[in-house]
Amino acid sequence: MDRYTEAKITIAKVIELAYSQNKGLTYSIIAQKGNAKLTIDQNGKAIISGTAGVVVISEGVDATKIGAKIKRANITFSNEDGMNIGYSGTIDYGVAKVSVIGTFNLEALITSCSGLLCKAARALKGRHRAYDEELKRIMVN
């Protein structure tokens, strides 16, 4: 998998992590009209913010939670038409810095990663590959 695709999957995993901590607020922030922002600092502290509020990922974003070591990230989300969310920004992995741009369907992301598919994928030994393939399908347009 190339770094560009890996970066997009990383964004999806961080959104899923925030959603697992605070479903309603995470959904409201990203689904709102206008812009929202995801930042991850060098200590792994992740914040998703927008006019609807702020979600701080309390345990931090680390490789054990999302399968990727991130030094920093700055992603901006824009929503102008319901469930289709545009995003752009950069993710710094330390060894490589990747700029990303794309769109995803928020409903597909939430139902995929909080539904039976992700639960089943996590239960399997090869969970990361199955999980990443599902996120890749949603995030890579």
Sequence and secondary structure as in RCSB ss.txt:
>XXXX:A:sequence
MDRYTEAKITIAKVIELAYSQNKGLTYSIIAQKGNAKLTIDQNGKAIISGTAGVVVISEGVDATKIGAKIKRANI
TFSNEDGMNIGYSGTIDYGVAKVSVIGTFNLEALITSCSGLLCKAARALKGRHRAYDEELKRIMVN
>XXXX:A:secstr
  HHHHHHHHHHHHHHHHHHH HHHHHHHHHSSEEEEEEE TT  EEEEETTEEEEETT   HHHHSS  SEEEE
EEEEEETTEEEEEEEEE SS EEEEEEEEEHHHHHHHHSSHHHHHHHHSTTHHHHHHHHHHHHH  
